[in-house]
Amino acid sequence: MPALTVQIERFVDDHFPGFVECRLVDASGRSHLFIEKAPIVTTAHLGPNSPYPCDGTIGCEVKSEFSDEQARRLSCVHTGRPWSVESTEGIASFVVLSSQVIHDDVIG
């Protein structure tokens, strides 16, 4: 399963299993925030006293890949599958730099 890299910025809620705030900066430079269960975005055991920021990922589907007018490789991704993840604005489709997408053959 492909995954989108995000920055885990802080711990926001200790209700089981713990919730963290993550940030994604898309290809246009726009920031998107996510409040998500920690185990969805990392295998690390995070808590309020963990060091932040740290790296995380959100599972996604790659819908398309293309180059823009600046010859940057871009990917259109959707975070609704497999874990129904949306930004705090309810957005689940993003255009990101292809380097922000980790593919199965790279994970693990």
KOLGU-4560 file (N, C-alpha, C; in nm, 3 decimals, padded with zeros to 5 digits):
<recs>
<n_xx: 00.084 n_yy: -00.118 n_zz: 00.000 ca_xx: 00.000 ca_yy: 00.000 ca_zz: 00.000 c_xx: 00.089 c_yy: 00.125 c_zz: 00.000 mol: A seq: 1 type: MET>
<n_xx: 00.065 n_yy: 00.218 n_zz: -00.091 ca_xx: 00.140 ca_yy: 00.343 ca_zz: -00.088 c_xx: 00.104 c_yy: 00.423 c_zz: 00.037 mol: A seq: 2 type: PRO>
<n_xx: 00.194 n_yy: 00.511 n_zz: 00.076 ca_xx: 00.171 ca_yy: 00.596 ca_zz: 00.192 c_xx: 00.225 c_yy: 00.735 c_zz: 00.163 mol: A seq: 3 type: ALA>
<n_xx: 00.158 n_yy: 00.834 n_zz: 00.216 ca_xx: 00.193 ca_yy: 00.973 ca_zz: 00.201 c_xx: 00.270 c_yy: 01.018 c_zz: 00.325 mol: A seq: 4 type: LEU>
<n_xx: 00.386 n_yy: 01.080 n_zz: 00.306 ca_xx: 00.464 ca_yy: 01.125 ca_zz: 00.421 c_xx: 00.402 c_yy: 01.251 c_zz: 00.480 mol: A seq: 5 type: THR>
<n_xx: 00.398 n_yy: 01.256 n_zz: 00.613 ca_xx: 00.347 ca_yy: 01.372 ca_zz: 00.686 c_xx: 00.439 c_yy: 01.400 c_zz: 00.803 mol: A seq: 6 type: VAL>
<n_xx: 00.425 n_yy: 01.518 n_zz: 00.859 ca_xx: 00.499 ca_yy: 01.558 ca_zz: 00.979 c_xx: 00.403 c_yy: 01.551 c_zz: 01.097 mol: A seq: 7 type: GLN>
<n_xx: 00.435 n_yy: 01.469 n_zz: 01.196 ca_xx: 00.355 ca_yy: 01.463 ca_zz: 01.319 c_xx: 00.403 c_yy: 01.577 c_zz: 01.407 mol: A seq: 8 type: ILE>
<n_xx: 00.315 n_yy: 01.672 n_zz: 01.435 ca_xx: 00.357 ca_yy: 01.794 ca_zz: 01.503 c_xx: 00.334 c_yy: 01.797 c_zz: 01.653 mol: A seq: 9 type: GLU>
<n_xx: 00.228 n_yy: 01.727 n_zz: 01.698 ca_xx: 00.202 ca_yy: 01.731 ca_zz: 01.842 c_xx: 00.099 c_yy: 01.626 c_zz: 01.880 mol: A seq: 10 type: ARG>
<n_xx: 00.098 n_yy: 01.592 n_zz: 02.007 ca_xx: -00.001 ca_yy: 01.502 ca_zz: 02.066 c_xx: -00.119 c_yy: 01.588 c_zz: 02.107 mol: A seq: 11 type: PHE>
<n_xx: -00.242 n_yy: 01.549 n_zz: 02.069 ca_xx: -00.357 ca_yy: 01.635 ca_zz: 02.097 c_xx: -00.460 c_yy: 01.576 c_zz: 02.192 mol: A seq: 12 type: VAL>
<n_xx: -00.462 n_yy: 01.443 n_zz: 02.207 ca_xx: -00.567 ca_yy: 01.383 ca_zz: 02.291 c_xx: -00.521 c_yy: 01.246 c_zz: 02.336 mol: A seq: 13 type: ASP>
<n_xx: -00.532 n_yy: 01.219 n_zz: 02.467 ca_xx: -00.485 ca_yy: 01.089 ca_zz: 02.518 c_xx: -00.593 c_yy: 00.983 c_zz: 02.525 mol: A seq: 14 type: ASP>
<n_xx: -00.714 n_yy: 01.012 n_zz: 02.473 ca_xx: -00.814 ca_yy: 00.906 ca_zz: 02.465 c_xx: -00.757 c_yy: 00.793 c_zz: 02.381 mol: A seq: 15 type: HIS>
<n_xx: -00.776 n_yy: 00.669 n_zz: 02.427 ca_xx: -00.719 ca_yy: 00.554 ca_zz: 02.359 c_xx: -00.754 c_yy: 00.556 c_zz: 02.211 mol: A seq: 16 type: PHE>
<n_xx: -00.659 n_yy: 00.536 n_zz: 02.123 ca_xx: -00.519 ca_yy: 00.500 ca_zz: 02.142 c_xx: -00.424 c_yy: 00.619 c_zz: 02.142 mol: A seq: 17 type: PRO>
<n_xx: -00.475 n_yy: 00.740 n_zz: 02.153 ca_xx: -00.395 ca_yy: 00.862 ca_zz: 02.145 c_xx: -00.410 c_yy: 00.925 c_zz: 02.007 mol: A seq: 18 type: GLY>
<n_xx: -00.426 n_yy: 01.056 n_zz: 02.004 ca_xx: -00.445 ca_yy: 01.128 ca_zz: 01.879 c_xx: -00.336 c_yy: 01.231 c_zz: 01.861 mol: A seq: 19 type: PHE>
<n_xx: -00.291 n_yy: 01.247 n_zz: 01.737 ca_xx: -00.184 ca_yy: 01.341 ca_zz: 01.705 c_xx: -00.229 c_yy: 01.433 c_zz: 01.593 mol: A seq: 20 type: VAL>
<n_xx: -00.164 n_yy: 01.548 n_zz: 01.585 ca_xx: -00.187 ca_yy: 01.642 ca_zz: 01.475 c_xx: -00.073 c_yy: 01.625 c_zz: 01.375 mol: A seq: 21 type: GLU>
<n_xx: -00.109 n_yy: 01.608 n_zz: 01.249 ca_xx: -00.012 ca_yy: 01.590 ca_zz: 01.142 c_xx: -00.030 c_yy: 01.700 c_zz: 01.039 mol: A seq: 22 type: CYS>
<n_xx: 00.080 n_yy: 01.732 n_zz: 00.971 ca_xx: 00.076 ca_yy: 01.834 ca_zz: 00.867 c_xx: 00.130 c_yy: 01.777 c_zz: 00.737 mol: A seq: 23 type: ARG>
<n_xx: 00.058 n_yy: 01.807 n_zz: 00.629 ca_xx: 00.100 ca_yy: 01.777 ca_zz: 00.494 c_xx: 00.110 c_yy: 01.909 c_zz: 00.420 mol: A seq: 24 type: LEU>
<n_xx: 00.221 n_yy: 01.929 n_zz: 00.348 ca_xx: 00.233 ca_yy: 02.045 ca_zz: 00.261 c_xx: 00.227 c_yy: 01.991 c_zz: 00.119 mol: A seq: 25 type: VAL>
<n_xx: 00.123 n_yy: 02.036 n_zz: 00.044 ca_xx: 00.103 ca_yy: 01.982 ca_zz: -00.090 c_xx: 00.197 c_yy: 02.048 c_zz: -00.191 mol: A seq: 26 type: ASP>
<n_xx: 00.184 n_yy: 02.010 n_zz: -00.318 ca_xx: 00.275 ca_yy: 02.058 ca_zz: -00.423 c_xx: 00.265 c_yy: 02.208 c_zz: -00.446 mol: A seq: 27 type: ALA>
<n_xx: 00.152 n_yy: 02.269 n_zz: -00.410 ca_xx: 00.137 ca_yy: 02.413 ca_zz: -00.427 c_xx: 00.182 c_yy: 02.491 c_zz: -00.304 mol: A seq: 28 type: SER>
<n_xx: 00.228 n_yy: 02.420 n_zz: -00.200 ca_xx: 00.277 ca_yy: 02.484 ca_zz: -00.079 c_xx: 00.170 c_yy: 02.504 c_zz: 00.028 mol: A seq: 29 type: GLY>
<n_xx: 00.050 n_yy: 02.455 n_zz: 00.004 ca_xx: -00.059 ca_yy: 02.469 ca_zz: 00.101 c_xx: -00.048 c_yy: 02.363 c_zz: 00.211 mol: A seq: 30 type: ARG>
<n_xx: -00.065 n_yy: 02.405 n_zz: 00.335 ca_xx: -00.062 ca_yy: 02.313 ca_zz: 00.449 c_xx: -00.200 c_yy: 02.255 c_zz: 00.475 mol: A seq: 31 type: SER>
<n_xx: -00.203 n_yy: 02.126 n_zz: 00.505 ca_xx: -00.326 ca_yy: 02.057 ca_zz: 00.542 c_xx: -00.301 c_yy: 01.989 c_zz: 00.676 mol: A seq: 32 type: HIS>
<n_xx: -00.393 n_yy: 02.005 n_zz: 00.770 ca_xx: -00.380 ca_yy: 01.944 ca_zz: 00.902 c_xx: -00.471 c_yy: 01.823 c_zz: 00.914 mol: A seq: 33 type: LEU>
<n_xx: -00.424 n_yy: 01.724 n_zz: 00.987 ca_xx: -00.500 ca_yy: 01.603 ca_zz: 01.016 c_xx: -00.493 c_yy: 01.579 c_zz: 01.165 mol: A seq: 34 type: PHE>
<n_xx: -00.604 n_yy: 01.541 n_zz: 01.226 ca_xx: -00.606 ca_yy: 01.491 ca_zz: 01.363 c_xx: -00.640 c_yy: 01.344 c_zz: 01.349 mol: A seq: 35 type: ILE>
<n_xx: -00.545 n_yy: 01.257 n_zz: 01.386 ca_xx: -00.562 ca_yy: 01.115 ca_zz: 01.357 c_xx: -00.510 c_yy: 01.030 c_zz: 01.472 mol: A seq: 36 type: GLU>
<n_xx: -00.561 n_yy: 00.908 n_zz: 01.480 ca_xx: -00.511 ca_yy: 00.812 ca_zz: 01.579 c_xx: -00.364 c_yy: 00.788 c_zz: 01.552 mol: A seq: 37 type: LYS>
<n_xx: -00.284 n_yy: 00.793 n_zz: 01.656 ca_xx: -00.140 ca_yy: 00.776 ca_zz: 01.640 c_xx: -00.103 c_yy: 00.647 c_zz: 01.566 mol: A seq: 38 type: ALA>
<n_xx: -00.165 n_yy: 00.531 n_zz: 01.597 ca_xx: -00.127 ca_yy: 00.408 ca_zz: 01.527 c_xx: -00.157 c_yy: 00.409 c_zz: 01.377 mol: A seq: 39 type: PRO>
<n_xx: -00.242 n_yy: 00.499 n_zz: 01.331 ca_xx: -00.271 ca_yy: 00.509 ca_zz: 01.188 c_xx: -00.154 c_yy: 00.575 c_zz: 01.114 mol: A seq: 40 type: ILE>
<n_xx: -00.081 n_yy: 00.663 n_zz: 01.181 ca_xx: 00.023 ca_yy: 00.741 ca_zz: 01.114 c_xx: 00.167 c_yy: 00.703 c_zz: 01.152 mol: A seq: 41 type: VAL>
<n_xx: 00.183 n_yy: 00.616 n_zz: 01.253 ca_xx: 00.319 ca_yy: 00.576 ca_zz: 01.293 c_xx: 00.315 c_yy: 00.445 c_zz: 01.371 mol: A seq: 42 type: THR>
<n_xx: 00.426 n_yy: 00.374 n_zz: 01.370 ca_xx: 00.439 ca_yy: 00.256 ca_zz: 01.454 c_xx: 00.504 c_yy: 00.291 c_zz: 01.588 mol: A seq: 43 type: THR>
<n_xx: 00.552 n_yy: 00.416 n_zz: 01.601 ca_xx: 00.612 ca_yy: 00.461 ca_zz: 01.726 c_xx: 00.504 c_yy: 00.477 c_zz: 01.832 mol: A seq: 44 type: ALA>
<n_xx: 00.539 n_yy: 00.457 n_zz: 01.957 ca_xx: 00.447 ca_yy: 00.476 ca_zz: 02.069 c_xx: 00.459 c_yy: 00.621 c_zz: 02.114 mol: A seq: 45 type: HIS>
<n_xx: 00.366 n_yy: 00.705 n_zz: 02.069 ca_xx: 00.373 ca_yy: 00.847 ca_zz: 02.098 c_xx: 00.283 c_yy: 00.885 c_zz: 02.215 mol: A seq: 46 type: LEU>
<n_xx: 00.327 n_yy: 00.984 n_zz: 02.289 ca_xx: 00.250 ca_yy: 01.037 ca_zz: 02.400 c_xx: 00.274 c_yy: 01.186 c_zz: 02.411 mol: A seq: 47 type: GLY>
<n_xx: 00.218 n_yy: 01.250 n_zz: 02.512 ca_xx: 00.233 ca_yy: 01.395 ca_zz: 02.526 c_xx: 00.377 c_yy: 01.440 c_zz: 02.546 mol: A seq: 48 type: PRO>
<n_xx: 00.463 n_yy: 01.353 n_zz: 02.597 ca_xx: 00.602 ca_yy: 01.391 ca_zz: 02.624 c_xx: 00.699 c_yy: 01.339 c_zz: 02.519 mol: A seq: 49 type: ASN>
<n_xx: 00.648 n_yy: 01.281 n_zz: 02.410 ca_xx: 00.734 ca_yy: 01.234 ca_zz: 02.302 c_xx: 00.795 c_yy: 01.355 c_zz: 02.231 mol: A seq: 50 type: SER>
<n_xx: 00.911 n_yy: 01.337 n_zz: 02.166 ca_xx: 00.972 ca_yy: 01.448 ca_zz: 02.092 c_xx: 00.896 c_yy: 01.476 c_zz: 01.962 mol: A seq: 51 type: PRO>
<n_xx: 00.860 n_yy: 01.600 n_zz: 01.941 ca_xx: 00.790 ca_yy: 01.644 ca_zz: 01.820 c_xx: 00.868 c_yy: 01.759 c_zz: 01.760 mol: A seq: 52 type: TYR>
<n_xx: 00.864 n_yy: 01.777 n_zz: 01.629 ca_xx: 00.792 ca_yy: 01.697 ca_zz: 01.529 c_xx: 00.864 c_yy: 01.566 c_zz: 01.501 mol: A seq: 53 type: PRO>
<n_xx: 00.790 n_yy: 01.472 n_zz: 01.441 ca_xx: 00.848 ca_yy: 01.345 ca_zz: 01.397 c_xx: 00.779 c_yy: 01.301 c_zz: 01.268 mol: A seq: 54 type: CYS>
<n_xx: 00.839 n_yy: 01.205 n_zz: 01.201 ca_xx: 00.786 ca_yy: 01.160 ca_zz: 01.073 c_xx: 00.670 c_yy: 01.064 c_zz: 01.090 mol: A seq: 55 type: ASP>
<n_xx: 00.576 n_yy: 01.072 n_zz: 00.997 ca_xx: 00.463 ca_yy: 00.981 ca_zz: 00.993 c_xx: 00.421 c_yy: 00.955 c_zz: 00.850 mol: A seq: 56 type: GLY>
<n_xx: 00.326 n_yy: 00.866 n_zz: 00.833 ca_xx: 00.271 ca_yy: 00.837 ca_zz: 00.701 c_xx: 00.120 c_yy: 00.815 c_zz: 00.711 mol: A seq: 57 type: THR>
<n_xx: 00.053 n_yy: 00.842 n_zz: 00.602 ca_xx: -00.091 ca_yy: 00.814 ca_zz: 00.590 c_xx: -00.109 c_yy: 00.726 c_zz: 00.467 mol: A seq: 58 type: ILE>
<n_xx: -00.171 n_yy: 00.610 n_zz: 00.486 ca_xx: -00.199 ca_yy: 00.523 ca_zz: 00.373 c_xx: -00.282 c_yy: 00.596 c_zz: 00.269 mol: A seq: 59 type: GLY>
<n_xx: -00.256 n_yy: 00.567 n_zz: 00.142 ca_xx: -00.329 ca_yy: 00.638 ca_zz: 00.037 c_xx: -00.338 c_yy: 00.554 c_zz: -00.090 mol: A seq: 60 type: CYS>
<n_xx: -00.416 n_yy: 00.602 n_zz: -00.182 ca_xx: -00.423 ca_yy: 00.547 ca_zz: -00.317 c_xx: -00.363 c_yy: 00.651 c_zz: -00.411 mol: A seq: 61 type: GLU>
<n_xx: -00.278 n_yy: 00.609 n_zz: -00.501 ca_xx: -00.225 ca_yy: 00.699 ca_zz: -00.603 c_xx: -00.320 c_yy: 00.692 c_zz: -00.721 mol: A seq: 62 type: VAL>
<n_xx: -00.386 n_yy: 00.804 n_zz: -00.750 ca_xx: -00.484 ca_yy: 00.809 ca_zz: -00.859 c_xx: -00.417 c_yy: 00.837 c_zz: -00.994 mol: A seq: 63 type: LYS>
<n_xx: -00.312 n_yy: 00.921 n_zz: -00.994 ca_xx: -00.240 ca_yy: 00.951 ca_zz: -01.117 c_xx: -00.104 c_yy: 01.011 c_zz: -01.084 mol: A seq: 64 type: SER>
<n_xx: -00.015 n_yy: 01.006 n_zz: -01.181 ca_xx: 00.117 ca_yy: 01.067 ca_zz: -01.171 c_xx: 00.141 c_yy: 01.145 c_zz: -01.299 mol: A seq: 65 type: GLU>
<n_xx: 00.203 n_yy: 01.261 n_zz: -01.285 ca_xx: 00.224 ca_yy: 01.347 ca_zz: -01.401 c_xx: 00.334 c_yy: 01.447 c_zz: -01.371 mol: A seq: 66 type: PHE>
<n_xx: 00.375 n_yy: 01.523 n_zz: -01.472 ca_xx: 00.472 ca_yy: 01.630 ca_zz: -01.455 c_xx: 00.401 c_yy: 01.763 c_zz: -01.477 mol: A seq: 67 type: SER>
<n_xx: 00.442 n_yy: 01.864 n_zz: -01.400 ca_xx: 00.383 ca_yy: 01.996 ca_zz: -01.420 c_xx: 00.471 c_yy: 02.078 c_zz: -01.514 mol: A seq: 68 type: ASP>
<n_xx: 00.435 n_yy: 02.205 n_zz: -01.535 ca_xx: 00.508 ca_yy: 02.292 ca_zz: -01.628 c_xx: 00.650 c_yy: 02.322 c_zz: -01.581 mol: A seq: 69 type: GLU>
<n_xx: 00.679 n_yy: 02.295 n_zz: -01.455 ca_xx: 00.814 ca_yy: 02.314 ca_zz: -01.401 c_xx: 00.893 c_yy: 02.183 c_zz: -01.403 mol: A seq: 70 type: GLN>
<n_xx: 00.838 n_yy: 02.080 n_zz: -01.468 ca_xx: 00.899 ca_yy: 01.947 ca_zz: -01.480 c_xx: 00.910 c_yy: 01.875 c_zz: -01.346 mol: A seq: 71 type: ALA>
<n_xx: 00.826 n_yy: 01.915 n_zz: -01.249 ca_xx: 00.823 ca_yy: 01.843 ca_zz: -01.122 c_xx: 00.734 c_yy: 01.720 c_zz: -01.139 mol: A seq: 72 type: ARG>
<n_xx: 00.776 n_yy: 01.606 n_zz: -01.082 ca_xx: 00.693 ca_yy: 01.485 ca_zz: -01.083 c_xx: 00.592 c_yy: 01.498 c_zz: -00.970 mol: A seq: 73 type: ARG>
<n_xx: 00.464 n_yy: 01.488 n_zz: -01.004 ca_xx: 00.355 ca_yy: 01.504 ca_zz: -00.908 c_xx: 00.269 c_yy: 01.379 c_zz: -00.905 mol: A seq: 74 type: LEU>
<n_xx: 00.203 n_yy: 01.359 n_zz: -00.792 ca_xx: 00.109 ca_yy: 01.249 ca_zz: -00.776 c_xx: -00.021 c_yy: 01.304 c_zz: -00.720 mol: A seq: 75 type: SER>
<n_xx: -00.132 n_yy: 01.259 n_zz: -00.775 ca_xx: -00.264 ca_yy: 01.288 ca_zz: -00.720 c_xx: -00.299 c_yy: 01.168 c_zz: -00.631 mol: A seq: 76 type: CYS>
<n_xx: -00.315 n_yy: 01.193 n_zz: -00.502 ca_xx: -00.341 ca_yy: 01.084 ca_zz: -00.407 c_xx: -00.473 c_yy: 01.106 c_zz: -00.336 mol: A seq: 77 type: VAL>
<n_xx: -00.528 n_yy: 00.997 n_zz: -00.286 ca_xx: -00.653 ca_yy: 01.000 ca_zz: -00.210 c_xx: -00.630 c_yy: 00.924 c_zz: -00.079 mol: A seq: 78 type: HIS>
<n_xx: -00.659 n_yy: 00.990 n_zz: 00.034 ca_xx: -00.634 ca_yy: 00.930 ca_zz: 00.165 c_xx: -00.759 c_yy: 00.865 c_zz: 00.225 mol: A seq: 79 type: THR>
<n_xx: -00.867 n_yy: 00.859 n_zz: 00.150 ca_xx: -00.990 ca_yy: 00.798 ca_zz: 00.200 c_xx: -00.980 c_yy: 00.648 c_zz: 00.218 mol: A seq: 80 type: GLY>
<n_xx: -00.892 n_yy: 00.585 n_zz: 00.143 ca_xx: -00.869 ca_yy: 00.442 ca_zz: 00.156 c_xx: -00.721 c_yy: 00.421 c_zz: 00.184 mol: A seq: 81 type: ARG>
<n_xx: -00.682 n_yy: 00.340 n_zz: 00.274 ca_xx: -00.763 ca_yy: 00.237 ca_zz: 00.337 c_xx: -00.826 c_yy: 00.277 c_zz: 00.470 mol: A seq: 82 type: PRO>
<n_xx: -00.788 n_yy: 00.392 n_zz: 00.530 ca_xx: -00.829 ca_yy: 00.422 ca_zz: 00.668 c_xx: -00.929 c_yy: 00.535 c_zz: 00.682 mol: A seq: 83 type: TRP>
<n_xx: -00.989 n_yy: 00.583 n_zz: 00.573 ca_xx: -01.087 ca_yy: 00.693 ca_zz: 00.579 c_xx: -01.030 c_yy: 00.819 c_zz: 00.644 mol: A seq: 84 type: SER>
<n_xx: -00.909 n_yy: 00.856 n_zz: 00.607 ca_xx: -00.843 ca_yy: 00.973 ca_zz: 00.664 c_xx: -00.876 c_yy: 01.096 c_zz: 00.579 mol: A seq: 85 type: VAL>
<n_xx: -00.915 n_yy: 01.205 n_zz: 00.647 ca_xx: -00.942 ca_yy: 01.333 ca_zz: 00.584 c_xx: -00.872 c_yy: 01.442 c_zz: 00.664 mol: A seq: 86 type: GLU>
<n_xx: -00.843 n_yy: 01.553 n_zz: 00.597 ca_xx: -00.787 ca_yy: 01.668 ca_zz: 00.668 c_xx: -00.894 c_yy: 01.727 c_zz: 00.761 mol: A seq: 87 type: SER>
<n_xx: -00.854 n_yy: 01.821 n_zz: 00.843 ca_xx: -00.950 ca_yy: 01.887 ca_zz: 00.932 c_xx: -01.053 c_yy: 01.967 c_zz: 00.854 mol: A seq: 88 type: THR>
<n_xx: -01.027 n_yy: 01.992 n_zz: 00.726 ca_xx: -01.123 ca_yy: 02.061 ca_zz: 00.638 c_xx: -01.208 c_yy: 01.963 c_zz: 00.558 mol: A seq: 89 type: GLU>
<n_xx: -01.191 n_yy: 01.833 n_zz: 00.583 ca_xx: -01.270 ca_yy: 01.732 ca_zz: 00.513 c_xx: -01.216 c_yy: 01.696 c_zz: 00.376 mol: A seq: 90 type: GLY>
<n_xx: -01.090 n_yy: 01.727 n_zz: 00.349 ca_xx: -01.029 ca_yy: 01.700 ca_zz: 00.219 c_xx: -00.955 c_yy: 01.567 c_zz: 00.224 mol: A seq: 91 type: ILE>
<n_xx: -00.971 n_yy: 01.486 n_zz: 00.119 ca_xx: -00.903 ca_yy: 01.357 ca_zz: 00.112 c_xx: -00.824 c_yy: 01.338 c_zz: -00.017 mol: A seq: 92 type: ALA>
<n_xx: -00.830 n_yy: 01.434 n_zz: -00.110 ca_xx: -00.755 ca_yy: 01.427 ca_zz: -00.236 c_xx: -00.653 c_yy: 01.539 c_zz: -00.239 mol: A seq: 93 type: SER>
<n_xx: -00.530 n_yy: 01.504 n_zz: -00.274 ca_xx: -00.420 ca_yy: 01.600 ca_zz: -00.272 c_xx: -00.329 c_yy: 01.578 c_zz: -00.391 mol: A seq: 94 type: PHE>
<n_xx: -00.270 n_yy: 01.687 n_zz: -00.440 ca_xx: -00.163 ca_yy: 01.678 ca_zz: -00.539 c_xx: -00.035 c_yy: 01.710 c_zz: -00.465 mol: A seq: 95 type: VAL>
<n_xx: 00.057 n_yy: 01.614 n_zz: -00.464 ca_xx: 00.181 ca_yy: 01.625 ca_zz: -00.389 c_xx: 00.299 c_yy: 01.595 c_zz: -00.480 mol: A seq: 96 type: VAL>
<n_xx: 00.418 n_yy: 01.629 n_zz: -00.434 ca_xx: 00.539 ca_yy: 01.587 ca_zz: -00.505 c_xx: 00.545 c_yy: 01.435 c_zz: -00.498 mol: A seq: 97 type: LEU>
<n_xx: 00.582 n_yy: 01.372 n_zz: -00.607 ca_xx: 00.590 ca_yy: 01.225 ca_zz: -00.608 c_xx: 00.686 c_yy: 01.173 c_zz: -00.502 mol: A seq: 98 type: SER>
<n_xx: 00.785 n_yy: 01.253 n_zz: -00.466 ca_xx: 00.880 ca_yy: 01.212 ca_zz: -00.362 c_xx: 00.816 c_yy: 01.203 c_zz: -00.224 mol: A seq: 99 type: SER>
<n_xx: 00.694 n_yy: 01.257 n_zz: -00.207 ca_xx: 00.623 ca_yy: 01.249 ca_zz: -00.080 c_xx: 00.543 c_yy: 01.119 c_zz: -00.066 mol: A seq: 100 type: GLN>
<n_xx: 00.544 n_yy: 01.036 n_zz: -00.170 ca_xx: 00.470 ca_yy: 00.911 ca_zz: -00.170 c_xx: 00.570 c_yy: 00.796 c_zz: -00.158 mol: A seq: 101 type: VAL>
<n_xx: 00.548 n_yy: 00.712 n_zz: -00.057 ca_xx: 00.630 ca_yy: 00.592 ca_zz: -00.037 c_xx: 00.551 c_yy: 00.475 c_zz: -00.092 mol: A seq: 102 type: ILE>
<n_xx: 00.616 n_yy: 00.395 n_zz: -00.175 ca_xx: 00.548 ca_yy: 00.280 ca_zz: -00.235 c_xx: 00.587 c_yy: 00.152 c_zz: -00.161 mol: A seq: 103 type: HIS>
<n_xx: 00.506 n_yy: 00.048 n_zz: -00.177 ca_xx: 00.524 ca_yy: -00.081 ca_zz: -00.108 c_xx: 00.667 c_yy: -00.131 c_zz: -00.114 mol: A seq: 104 type: ASP>
<n_xx: 00.730 n_yy: -00.121 n_zz: -00.231 ca_xx: 00.863 ca_yy: -00.178 ca_zz: -00.246 c_xx: 00.969 c_yy: -00.102 c_zz: -00.166 mol: A seq: 105 type: ASP>
<n_xx: 00.934 n_yy: 00.016 n_zz: -00.112 ca_xx: 01.027 ca_yy: 00.096 ca_zz: -00.032 c_xx: 01.002 c_yy: 00.074 c_zz: 00.117 mol: A seq: 106 type: VAL>
<n_xx: 00.878 n_yy: 00.042 n_zz: 00.156 ca_xx: 00.841 ca_yy: 00.026 ca_zz: 00.297 c_xx: 00.894 c_yy: -00.106 c_zz: 00.351 mol: A seq: 107 type: ILE>
<n_xx: 00.947 n_yy: -00.100 n_zz: 00.473 ca_xx: 00.990 ca_yy: -00.221 ca_zz: 00.540 c_xx: 01.124 c_yy: -00.260 c_zz: 00.498 mol: A seq: 108 type: GLY>
</recs>
